[in-house]
Amino acid sequence: MSKTAASRNAVDPLIDEVRAVRKSISDRVGDDFDKLAEYYRQVGEEYRTRTGRFASQKPERPSR
């Protein structure tokens, strides 16, 4: 087995936790991409106001 293939099959608890959280979020929004995008926008907005670091910056609106 090559080193690359071995690293893809390696168990990493942090990666497993990230995947579990992503799956949980996706399940909450019913695997709907628009709802998922809105969820992440809300999280970003909460983070922006919570930290204060970006409080003076207005959120960017995605171009459509």
Secondary structure, DSSP 8 states (H G I E B T S, - for coil): --HHHHHHT---HHHHHHHHHHHHHHHHTTT-HHHHHHHHHHHHHHHHHHHSTTTTS-------
